[in-house]
Amino acid sequence: METQKEVIIDYTQIDKKVDKLILKVSNYLVQIPFEEIEKEIKKSYYFARDAHHPVMRLSWEPYISHPVEASMILLELKPDIHTIQACILHDVIEDTTKTYDDIKEIFWEDVAWICAWMEKVSKVRYNWEERTVSSLRKMFVAMSEDIRVIFVKLADRLHNMKTLKFHPKKEKQERIALETLNIYAPIADRLWLHSFKNQLDEECFKILYPSDYKQIKKELQDARDTMDSFQKNAKIEIDKLLKKENINYEIGFRVKSIYSIYKKLKRKSLTSVNDLYDLYWVKILVNDISDCYRVLGIIHSYFTPLPKRFKDYIALPKPNWYKSLHTTVIWVLKDYRTQPTEIQIKTFDMELKSSIWIARHFEYKEKWSQIAQDIDWVKQLKDLTEWLWNTDFMDSLKLDLFKDRIFVLTPMWKTINLPAWSTPIDFAYEIHTDLWNHITLAKVNGQPTPLDKELKNWDLIEIITDKNKKPNPFYISFVKTTKAKNSIRSFLRNEDRELHIDRWREILNNLLEKAWVEKLDKDLTLLKNIDDREYNYEKRIDILEEIWNFSTNPSAIVRKIAKNKNILKKPKQDKPLNNTWVEEIKKSKKIIIWWEKDIEYKIWICCENNLKDKIVAYINSKWTFTIHNRDCKTLSRLSKDRFLNAYYEWEELNNIFFSILFTFKNKIWVLKNLSDILFEMNINIIEISSNKNWLDKMDFFLKWEILDHDYLIIDRFLNRVKFRLWESLVNFDIKKIGDK
């Protein structure tokens, strides 16, 4: 019987890499004997090497080279021995015959535990399907229990990105790069692992935008002499100021990451790196805090500081313990008099902690799960997984976790971390549920403020409550965090529904009457069959509730009912508007807002004497509903998030037609996502077509029919498209093409 020939692989170079790894670990784990470090790391290396043998990577290197290189990357965080072992072993359970129990038998239990979670996290794929949601939940649950899982995952992903060029399929490269850019790089950023984030961004940038990457890379190389000259002369200028002050200091410089440069060029509509003024910045390190403020005073007395660009992270540190003084000045150099330069001033100890802050979590004798829970963001991740159990997860993730953050203060001076553009209601929910349930007034920095005010960094927030106050459904239109939105909906849903059913029925009846459809009966029979689906009574109540809390467009429901009943509208009866009509409207309240008759309103002074037939409602900061002409110039200065549909009680339900032309990068999933958005918003499309243009991009043409006073849905639709398809959207054009 013929035996299988043994595959011989030369591991010499990888063995040497492991020796370097052991030496580097021993340099910072000085409390552990070198022999013990060597024994534990080599034990995991030989176990993984034998398990993966004789598998080769696409680069034609032995597979074991990948976990070893990932472990070298991980050393930047100065991890403990168990984390290094887990990184070396991280693919064993997924890719070999070895099991969790095999690892647990030879190594520590937490090593096996991290490896087991790595196998689960590896199934994350970047799309909008339920399996993505499930895999992401697994990853965040793992992080909330032991943050070392994500450290290993980030090191693993970074090395995979560095070797992704060897993959033969371009579309696979782009999918992995897009996944990395939208999931792993933001996670690294939120954990303040900026080196990891910048490297991940750059590797993704190479693959997704190769021509832009090459151009910026070349411009940076061409500007090297200029940057070197700046650094040399900036040091000379600062030395002149500080050497005579008897201060011990060091000067350093940093250059903006290449992907950050690309994003800023796009954001500012610039074409060249040379157009940027904040390409690099200066860092001054001193002995103690008093020297920090002393240097700041010297810098400001000699150079001109830019207003609103000073940040004191020493007095008010970031939640990750980051401390520093940041200021931006001009006239640092005679040759750069108009160029602003950011200067960061911190102590040597602050610099050390900011560069390896995460190492503070590697407390080897303490229980890891408890330590990980001290990180605010990790707790937010765990809370979010408990809130979201539907396909809104990815959208919520991008909204709540991966956007810019702000830090605000409670009256007790506790720091609260929120998404940028959060409101006092978002803040109140972060403090306590009952707080926002009964919020009646918010004070920001001691001053009463509207509940939809956008909060800024280091605002001091005080919430005034009233036990008789209940959440207003209109809050949903402007709160930013998913928790706040879901909590408001939950409160409204859990109130005594029977008390509100008559009110909800009346809202829909108002529209049914205008469409010449019979009113709803006690059993809501008209809602029994919609879209060829049959709804039980409880679901019909749900539809009424969704209309009331803005989750469902009532006009779409009316159209579907009218279609089922095969009802033709009566001819339009023209009713001219004049000042007499305006006076009658004021007296008899003949304007309906959001399909409710009894909402009090004011016709605003700008339109009071010339109210037209096309109107819109606006909720101002005092929660007063004001009526404007749609072409009112005042509206251009107001937030569209606070506009509501409005129409005259006697007005016919007229339809209008719009066409939208979108241009997207040619991706196979664009049409699916576009269709999903239309479905979610109950938008009736009467024509859709696509065409590949000569620039290798796709044009999508949509034609749709909506009720005239439903025109606000256009902006909301466009916002969703921009949010969901931002990485592919090139351009769009919208036109009104007639009435019906």
N, C-alpha and C positions, 0 to 999 in steps of 0.2 A: 504493500500500500504506500502510495507516494505521500510524503509529508510536506506540509507547506514550508517554503523556504523563508527563513527569518530575514526580516528587513533590517538592514544596518543603516543607521543614521548617525552622522557625526554631530555630537552635542557639545563639542569643545568650546565653541564661542559662547554658547548659552551658559555653560558652566562658569566661564569667566565672568559673565554678566552677573550671575548669582553671587559670586565672590565679592563683586563691587557693591551689590545690594546689601550684603551682610556688613561690609565695612561702613557704609553710610548709616545703616541703622545703629551700629555700635557707637557712632559719633554723637548721636543725640540720646540714645537710651543708655546713658552712662551708669545708671544704677543697676543694670543687669550685666552679669559677666559675659564677656565676648563669647566664651565657649557655649554658653546656654543659648545665646542668640543664633550662633552658627548651627547648633544642633537642631533647633526648632525650625529654622527657615529651610535648611537642607532636607529635613524630614518631609516637609510639605512639598518641596521642589521635586524630590525623587518620586514621591507618591503620585504627583500630577504628571510628571514626565512619563512614567510607566503607564499610567492610565490612558494618556493621549497617544502614545506610540502605536502605530507609525504614521499617524495622520499629519498631513502637510497643509499649510495655508496656501491661499492663492498666490502669495509672494514666493512660494516654494521654500519657505522656511519651516522648520518643525513647528507644530502647533504650540508646543510649550513656550515658544518664544513670545507669544502674545501675552499670557498671564504674567510672565517675568517682566516684560516691558511695562505692562499696566502697573505692576507693583513698584517699578522704578518711578513712574509718574506719581503714584500714591504717596511716595516718600515726602513730597512737598508739604503734606499735612502732618508729618511726623507722627504716624500712627503707632499703635501698640503692636506687639508681636502677633496677637490673635488676628488682627485686621490684615496684616501682611500675609499671614498664612491663608486666610480666607480669600484674599485676592489671587494668590497663586493657584488656589484650588477652585476658583469661582465657576469654571466651566465643566468641572468633573461630573457633577450630577446630571447636567443637561446633555453632555456630549459623549459620555462613556458609560460603561456597565457598572461603575461604582455608584453606591447609593449614599443617602444621608447617614444610614446606620454604619456604613463602612468608614466614613469620615469621623463620625462620633466615637467610634471604637478606638481610633488611633489618636485623634486630636481632641481638643476641648470642645464642650457642647456648643459654646457660642460660635466657634469656627464653623461647625456643621450647620448651625442655625443660619448664619449669614449666607453660606453657600446655597442652602435650600431656598432662601428668599431671592437670591440672585437668579436661580433657575426660573422662579415665577415671574420676576420682573423682566426677564429676557423676552417674554412673550408680548411686551408692549409694542404696538404698531401704530403709526400715526395715520389714522383715518377717523371717520365719524361713526364707526359702527359700534355696536354694543360691546364687542370683545375689547375694543380700545378702552372703553369706560371701565370694564371689569379689570383689565390689566393695570390701568393707572390706579384704581382703588387699591389693588394689591400692593403696588409700589409705595403709596402713601401710608398705608397701614404699616408696612414694614419700616418705613422711615420713622413713624411715630413710636415704634417699639425699640428700634435700634438704628440710629442715624448712620452707623458705619455701613449699612447696606448701600445707601446712596453714595457714600464716599467711594466704595469699591466700584459701584456702577459707573460713576463719572470717570474714574481712571480707566475702566474697561472701555467705555465709549470713546474717550479721547484717543486711546491707542488705535481703536478700530477706525476712527476718522483719519488718523495719520496714514493708515495703510489702505484706505478705501479705494485709492487710485488703481489698485490691482484687480478690482472687481471688473469683469468684462462687460457688464451691462450698465449702460449709462443711466437708464431709467431707475435701476436699483440704487445706484449711487445717489441720484437725486432724491429718491424716497427716504433713504437713510439720512441724508443731509437735512432734508426738511423736517424730519422727525427730531433730529438733534437740535436744530435751530429753534424749534417751537416747544420742546419739552425739556431737554437736558440743559441747554445753555441758560434758559431762564431759571431753572432750579439752582444751578451753580451761582447765578447772580444773586438770587434771593438768600443764599447761604453765605454771601459775601466771599465766595471763592472766585475772585475776579480773574486770577491767572487761568483757572480752568475755563471760565466763561470766554475769555478773550481767545484762547487757543481753539475752543470748540467753534466759536463764531468764525474764526479765520479759516479753519478747515472746511466748514460748510460754505463759506463765501467762495473759496476756490472752485468748488464743484457747481454751485448754483449760478454763479455769475463770473465765469472764468475770464471773460474779456475785461470786465470792470476791475477784477482783482489784479490782473496783469498791468492794467493802466496805472492804478493807484500804487502798486508795488514799484513800478518804474519811476513814478513821480517822487516817491519817498526816497528812492535811491539817488535820484537826481538832486534832491533837496538835502542830501546828507551833509554836504559841505556847509550849507546854510545853517542847519541844525547844530553842527559841531561848532560853528562860529558863534551862534547864539549862546550855547552852553558855556563856551570859553569866556565870552565877554560878560555874560550874566554873572558868572562866578567872580570875575574881577570887580564888577560894580558892587556886588553884595559884600565881598571881602572888604572893600573900602569903608563900608558902613559899620561892619561888625567887629573887625579886628581891633579897633581902638576902644571897643566897649568892654573888653575883658570878659567875653562870653565864649565858652567852649561850644563849637558848632561844626556841623558838616553840611555840605550842599549836595543835593542830588537832583536828577532830572528824570522826567517820564514823558513818553511820547504816546499820543492817543492811539488806540488799537486800530488796525486797518479796517475792520468792519464798522467801527464807530465812525471813522472818517467817511466811509461810503454812505452810511445812513444820514450823516449830517449834510453831506453834499446833496443828497436827494431831497432832504427836508428843506434846505435853503435854496434849492434850485441852482446850485453852483456846479461848475464843470471841472475845476482843477483843485488839487490839494493846496496850491499856492493861494487860493482864495480864503482859506481858513486862518483865523487868528488865534485859535486855541489848540494848535497842533501839539504843543508840548507845554509842560509846566515845571515849576521849580519847587523843590522840597528842602526845607531847612530843619535840621535836627539839633536839639539843644539838650542840656542836662535835666532841667526841671521845669515845672509849670510856670514859675515866675519868669524864667527866661523866655518862655513862649510869648507871654504878653509884652515883655520888654522888647523882643525882636519885632513884634507886630507894631508897636508904637514907633520904632525906628523906621520900619518900612513905610508906614503911613505918613510919617513926617517928611520923608524924602521923595516918595513916589505918590502919584495921584490915585487914590482908591476909587473903584467904580461903585456907585451906590447900589444897595440891595444885593451885593455879591459877597458880603461877609457872613461867615457861618462859624459859630462858636460851639464846636462839638466837644470841647473840654468841659464847659459848664453844663451842657446838655448832651451827653454822649448818645450815640446811636445804640439801639438795643443789643447789638453784637459787641458792645464795649468799645467801639471805635471812638478814639479821641483825637482831635486835631483842631487847629485854627485854619480856616480857609479864607483867603481874600484874593481879589483880582485887582491889579493895578496897571497903570500905563506909564510909559516913559522909563521902563527898566533899562533900555539901551538907547543911545542917541540914534542908532540906525533903525530902531524899531519904535519910534515915538508914538505911533498911532496903534501899535499892537498891544492889546490887553494880554497880560500874563497872569495866570493863576499861581499863587504861592501858598503852599501848605507848610504850617509850622507845628511841630510836635516834638515830644521828647524822644530820646533813643528807646526808652521803654515802651512808649506808645507805638513806635514804628515796629518794634519786635512783636508786640501783641497784635497789631493790625495785620501783619504779614502771616502770622501763624495762629490767629485767634482760635481756630477750630481745634487746635491741639489741646486747648484747655479742657476739652471734653473727653480726652483720653485719660481719664482718671482710673488707673489700672485696678485699684482695690475696691472700687465702688460699683454698684449695680448699674449697668449701662442704660437699661430702659428708663430708670428714674432720671438720669442725667439728661438723656435726650429730650425728655419732656420739659426741661427748663428752657428750651429754645422756643420762643413764641410762635415762629412760623411753622414749626413742626406740629405744634398743637393746632394751629389753624388748618393744616392739611388734614389732620385726623378728624377735626370737627366737620370739615367740608364733606368728607366721605360719609359721615353719618347723616348729613342733610340731603345729599343728592343721590337719587336712585333712578335716574332716567337719562335720556340722551342729551339733556341740557348740560351734562357734566363738563364736556370739553369747552363749551362756550363760557360756562361759569368759571372754569379753571383759568381761561385766558383773561377773564374780567377781573377776578378777585385776587389772583396770585401772581400773574406774570406781568402786570402793568407796574407803572411807577408807584411807589409807596410814599406816604407822608406820616409824620409823627406828631400827634397832638397830645395835650396834657389834660388830666382830670383836675378838679379843684384841689385834690390832695397831691398834685404834681407827679402822678403816675403817668408814664408814657404809654400811649395806645397807638399801635401800628395799623394804619388803614390804607386802602387803595387811594391813589390820587383822585381828587374831585369828589371825595366822600362828603356827606352832609351831616348836620347835627343828629339826624335820625339814625344814620349808619353808626355814628359814634355811640349814641344811646344804646343801641342794641348790643354793641360790644361790651358795654358795662353790665347791663342786666336787662332781662326780658321785660319785667314790669316797668322799667324806666321808659322804654319807647312806647309800650302799650298805652301809657297815660301822659305822653309828652304834650305839654301845652305851650312851652316857651323855651328858647335856647338863648344863652348868652355866650358870646365869643369875645374873649378878652374884656369881659365886664360889660359889654354892650349888647342889648337885645338885638336879635338878628333873625331873618326869615329862616324857616326850617329847611329850605332848599339851598341855602348858601353853601358855596364850595369852600371847604376848609383848607387852610394853608399849614405848612410846617410850623410846629410849635405854638399853634393857637391853643389858648386855655379855654376849655369848654365847660359850661355849667348847664345842666338840664333842670328845668322847673316842671313839676308834674301836677296833675289833677286827677284824682281817683275816678272822677266822673267822665274823664276824657277817654275817647276810644280812637283807635287808628282810623285815619281817613284813607279810603281807597285811592285817592288822588296821589298819596305819597308814592305809590308804586311807579308813577310816571317819572320820578326823579331820583329816588334812592339808588345808590350805586352797588352796594354789596348784595350778593345773592341771598345771604342770610336775612337781611332786612326785607327783601321782597317776599321771600318764602314765608317769613314770619307774619308779615301783614296779611298775606293771603290765608295763612293758616288761622289767624285770629278771626278774620272775617268769615271763613268757612265754618269755624267751630261755634260761632254765635248761634243763637236760636234761629235756625233757618226759616222756621214756619212764620216768624214775625216779618220776614222780608220777602216771602214768595209773592205776596200781592203787589209789593212795590216793584219787584223784578218783572212780574207779568205786565204791569202797566207800562214799563219802559218799552217792552217789545210791542205791546198793543198800539202804542203811539205810532210806531213805524208801520205796522200792519194796516192800520186805518188809512194811512197816507198812500199805501200801495193798493188800496181797494181790496184788501184781504179781510176775511172775517176775523174777529177777535179770538183770543185763546179761550177755550172752555176750561172747566175745572180740572179735567184730566190732561190738559195741554196736548190735545190730539194732533194739532198741526205740527208738533215737533216729533211725532211718532216715527215718521219716515223721512229721512234727509240723506241725500247722497246714496240712495239705494240701501241704506242701513236702517234697521229698526231699533229704536231706543225704548227702554222701559221707562216707567214714570220717574224713577230716581235720576236717570241720566237726563231726562228732559228738564228736571229742576237744575241739574248741573249746568245745562246750556244757558238757562236764565241767569244763573249766578255768574257764569263766565262773561256774559254780556255786561253785567253790572260792574264787575271788578276789572274791566278792560282786557280780559284775556281773550275774548272772542269779538270779532267785528259783527255788530248786529245787522248791518246792511247786508252782509253776505248771507246771514241766516234768512232774512226777509226775501232775498232774491231766490234762494233755494225753495222756500215755501211757495212763493209765487209761481215758480217754475213747475212745482208739483201740482199746483191747482190750475195751471194753464190760464193764468189771469192776464188780461191785457189792460194796460193803464189807460185811464181816460185822457182825452186831449188836454194839452197844457192850456191853462187859463192865465193869460198875461195880466199881471197886476202891477201897474207902475208905482214906483215909490216917490213920495214927495214929503215935504215937511209935515203935512197933515197926517200922513201915514206914520211918520216917526213919532208924533205925539200920541197917536192911538196905540202904537206898539208899546210905548213907555207905560201907558195907563193900563192896558189889558194884558201885558206880559205875553205877547204873542211870539216871542223867540224861544225856541227849544234848544237846550244845550245838552249834548251827549245823550239825546233821546229821553231826557227828563223834563217835564213841564214846569216843575215847581222850583227850579234853581233861580235864586235871585241874582240879578246882574245890573250893570250900569252901562249905558252907551257912552263910551269914552269921549272926552271933549274934542279930540282930534277928528272924530267922525260924526259928532252929534248933529251937525247941521247938514250933513250930506251922506246919510246912510244909504247904501246901495243894496242891490238884491243878493250880492255875494258877500257873505259875512263869515267871521270866525270869532271864537271865544278865547280869552286868555285869562289865566289865573295869576293875579299879581302877588307880590310879596306879602300882602295883608290878607290873602285868601279871599279876595273879591273877584268875582267874574266880570270881566269887562268885554264889551262887544266892539269889534273893529271891522272896517271894510278890509277885504283880503288884500287890496293894493295899498293899504295904509302904510305910509313911510315909517311910522312908529314901530311897526312889526319887525322891521329889519334889525332893530337893536335889541329885540327880545329873544328869549330862549324858545326854540321851536318845541322843546320837550313839554312846554306848558300851554301849548295850543290845544283846543278841543273843538270838535265839530259843532257848528251852530247853524240853524236855519229857521225860517218863519213857519209858524204853525200851519198857515194856509198854503205853503209852497208845495208844488208838485215834486215828486221824486224824479229828477232828471238825471240821465246818464251822460257821462263824458268819456271820450276815448283818448288814450295816451299811447305813444310809441316810445320805446327805449331801445337804444342801440348800445350794447356793451362790447368792448374789445378786451379779450382775455389772452393771456399766454396759453399756448396750446397744451392743455392738460386734460387727461381723459375723464377726470372726476368733476370738472367744472359744471357741466350741464346737470349732473345729478344734484350737486349742492344747490344750484340755482333753482331747480325744480322743488327741492325740499323746502326752501325758503318760501316759495309761492304757495305750496301746500299748507305750511304752518300758518300762513297769514290769511288763508281762505281767499286768495286773489283769483279772480276769474280771468284766465288768459284766453283770448279768442284767436290768437295767432302767435306762433313761435317758429323761428327758422335760424339756421346757422350757416356760416360760410368761412372757409379758411382763406385768409387774405395773403398777399404776396410777401408779407413780413413774417410768415410762419406764425401768425396769431389767428385766433378765432373771433369772428364777429357773431354775436347773438342778437337777433331782432325780436322784441316782444311787443305785442299789441294787446292792450287790455281795456276792459270796460268797467267803470266804477260809478257809483253815485256821485253827483256833483259835490255835495258837502262832505264826501269821504276823501277829498283830494289830499288830505294830510297823510294818507297811507303811502303816498308816493315817497315822501322823505323818509318815512320809517322803513320802507322797503329798501331804499338806497343805503341807509345806514346799516342795515343787516348785511347787504351784499358787501359793502366795504369792510365790515367786521369779519365776516366768514370767509371772504375770498380775497382778502387784502394782498396776499402774496402773488396773486395771478391777475388782478384787475389792472388794466392798462389805462382805459378811458371809458367814458360813457356820455351819452347825449340823450336828453329827454325832450319830447315835444308833445304839445296838446294838438290833436288832429281833428277835433270837431266834437259837437254835441249830438245828442239823440233825444 
